Amino acid sequence: MLRITLAQMRRSVGRLTAAGIAIAIGTAFVAATLLAAGVITRTTYDSVAARYADADLVVLGTVDDPLTPADVAAVDAVDDVSATASLDTTWATFTRGARTVFQATVPVVDDALMPLEVSDGAMPTADGEVALPTDVAERLGVEVGGTVTAGHDVLDGDQWETSTDELTVTGLVTDPAGAYLQLGGAAVLPAGTFETWQADSTGVDPGVSELAVSLTDGTDVEAARTALEQAVGASTTDGREVVTTDERAADVTAQFTGGQDLLFLVFTLTFAAIALLVAGLVIANTFQVLVAQRTRTLALLRCVGADKGQVGRGVLLEAAIVGVVASAAGVVVGTALGQAALWVAHALDVPVPLPSTVTVTWQVVVLPVVVGTLVTVLAALVPARAATRVAPLAAMRPAEAPVARGAGRVRLVLSLAATVLGFGLLAAGAALGTLAQEPTFGLLAGVAGGGLSFVGVAVGAVFWLPRVTALAGRLVGASGPTARLAAANTSRNPRRTAATSTALLIGVTLVAMMSTGAASARSSLTSALDEAYPVDVALSSAVWDADGAVDPLPAGLAADVAALDGVDDVVPVSSVYPEITWPGATGDDAYRPQVVAVDPDVGREVVRTDALDELRPGTILLPDWAVSGTEVPDTVTVAGPTGTLEMDVVVAPADAWGAAVTAEDAELLAGDLTASDLWVGLTDVGVATDVVPQVQDLVSDAGSSVQVTGAAVERASFERVIDTLLGIVVGLLAVAVVIALIGVANTLSLSVIERRRESATLRAIGLSKAQLRGMLAIEGLLIAGVGAVLGIALGLVYGWAGSAAALGVMGDVVLAVPWRDVVLTLVVALVAGLVASVVPARAALEASPVEALAAE
């Protein structure tokens, strides 16, 4: 049977290649996921290990029992110890002009134990010197030879104070191996300065918690470890120990990742499982095609003595061979993709120190091959069973793939129960998230309900998907007889049609769900930020006078900001500090807020909400939080230094500025005013990350204390994160969609084989080649279109419900439809369904009508 199986495989190379591609894509997914997890762990490990430079051993103290100067001296005195270095850090603020950077600092150590490299200048050697990271120096605008003001905390008794020193920058350092990546880099201080600052921050000599030790060449590391343990009392003191740098790096890496690498692995393997599930459906249809093609061959084998078991095992053997070969190819492809990703990352000069090559472990090779082969064999079980039912004499022509029987009612009841219960939980999750403000329980209920209902929909698809397809077929059939024939063909084998559409349904539903969830999150976030921070960017003076009033902004700053690319408009805003009272209020009840004064007609140009729509002379806007829990008066008395006004009250969610009056009323209350704030409107929130740093530079160059706030940067950052995650997830799910579309081609191919004589008859009575191609094209469009449309509908429901459950805590959830993604998904599915009909149509037209009719 092995020779016969191999011979049959050679005759069906094209069909098996399609099945192999489906499995190869899935296993490549698994291999790439395992490699990515390995790169993450290895990158973290390399970054941690880099801190130890060329150290051989690490001596560890504890919080309660750190290494004392005597311990360090004892370590230095051990034979074959060439150098030691404290690995502790402390923090300081470095200021120049109006710019300040909070930065970790480390002491100067022996070159063999220093992971930082000098890019310009030299390391500090005396008190009053410092070497700064290059990016910090650029931010502060200082070069080698310049000075910065360094501040560090000093604990004096139970009071904290800040001590400042003027330091000369002796050099600029880089961190090529990412040793201090977790800390955002490190500045270098002379050892004496570092120890003083470290002691100042604790009030006592803190000792050393981690000491790197370098040994002379040729030293026995284990012997040195024993000597060091004796020197620091590691054998008698709990907590103290001496470990190799590899052991220490592995331990710290495990602490850093905190299981996140495992979460990443589980997350991405979930998508790989989806791809393999869809591939399994495609494999099952592929082997149904093969069994149908070989009906005569199988019957002849039965005639010459092959029993049912041999025939079935032959199909499973074929599936196993395909699974092994395709899975091995998938491992190669996945490894190549992982290596290519590293090359691209290095070419783009990403700031994270990545390894130059992927590490291929036995898990990367064995697990994908085993899983891919297992999925292939399991998918071939039903076709193999169908092959055993071929009678020696009664099945000498292609027959329709067998339809499994039995348990129909049980399947129907279970699928209905899962669907109804699942959608009930989904609705409960949305209600908990939006109405009860319980996002945690809402998410749990939503995830459980979504998963259960989707299983119910997929399991019950065989009952309703063919009916939906038939309905769509009747609508299409109105266009002519060719379309009616195509619609009828989709109903010939409802179970196969349901399986194919379900495969596509799974992928499209998940893609649509993620797109809808991302669109709703983006809209809800934008709405929430607009309500809380209606102004894109706000510049406020951070200097107050003795009376508590805000100083005016520097002259000319508004014009400079308005001249920046990406800035649409700049509105100057003043501040007044009146006393607000209302009927029945006493002096103690008076409300004395900072009230902004703005021309409402001009302010509306930069405000993204309607908060200023009701602001007019004679009215005052009070923020909703200021009057929460109190009875809001209709009018209030507003008294300022130069006048008093009776003003109507309007409550608005104006968190960005608090209370507000018109500039005209403000002049009556406080006389002539100067601008203490600027409201900046951007041409597009997407340019915020480019514009805001320029604004900050202008503020710094102006030499004054000005605070830059606003929602534009936060909005742009969140949207960038959402778009990035969406792109990754949709890219992962697109793999399942591609595999499902291979299944559409397989289903059409099987349909062609089963209808060979029917197609010949149609050709004989006048159906043209173009009409036959059109019939198969419409059939492919129906199968793909129904799966895509239903998947999009389900995805919208799941996306909206998930958004309501997860985002309800933010406030009102805006349920959005990602029209671009929806249309793109539908177009891709329809085009792919059309393309999938090309090869089957070519096969249907290969034989002449007479030859096909004579095949009996």
Secondary structure, 3 states (H helix, E strand, C coil): CHHHHHHHHHHCHHHHHHHHHHHHHHHHHHHHHHHHHHHHHHHHHHHHHHCCCCCCEEEECCCCCCECHHHHHHHHCCCCEEEEEECCCEEEEEEECCEEEEEEEEECCCHHHCCCEEEEECCCCCCCEEEEEHHHHHHHCCCCCCEEEEEEEEEECCEEEEEEEEEEEEEEEECCCCCCHHHCCCEEECHHHHHHHHHHHHCCCCCECEEEEEECCCCCHHHHHHHHHHHHCCCCCCCCEEEEHHHHHHHHHHHHHCCHHHHHHHHHHHHHHHHHHHHHHHHHHHHHHHHHHCHHHHHHHHHCCCCHHHHHHHHHHHHHHHHHHHHHHHHHHHHHHHHHHHHHHHHCCCCCCCCCCCCCCHHHHHHHHHHHHHHHHHHCHHHHHHHHCCCCCCCCCCCCCCCCCCCHHHHHHHHHHHHHHHHHHHHHHHHHHHCCCCHHHHHHHHHHHHHHHHHHHHHCHHHHHHHHHHHHHHHHHCCCHHHHHHHHHHCCCHHHHHHHHHHHHHHHHHHHHHHHHHHHHHHHHHHHHHHHCCECEEEEECCECCCCCECCCCCCHHHHHHCCCCEEEEEEEEEECCEEECCCCCHHHCECCCEEEECHHHHCCCECCCCCCCCCCCEEEEECCCCCCCCCCCEEEEECCCCEEEEEEEEECCCCCCEEEEHHHHHHHHCCCCCCEEEEEECCHHHHHHHHHHHHHHHHHCCCCEEEECCHHHHHHHHHHHHHHHHHHHHHHHHHHHHHHHHHHHHHHHHHHHCHHHHHHHHHCCCCHHHHHHHHHHHHHHHHHHHHHHHHHHHHHHHHHHHHHHHHHHCCCCCCCCHHHHHHHHHHHHHHHHHHCHHHHHHHCCCCHHHHHHCC
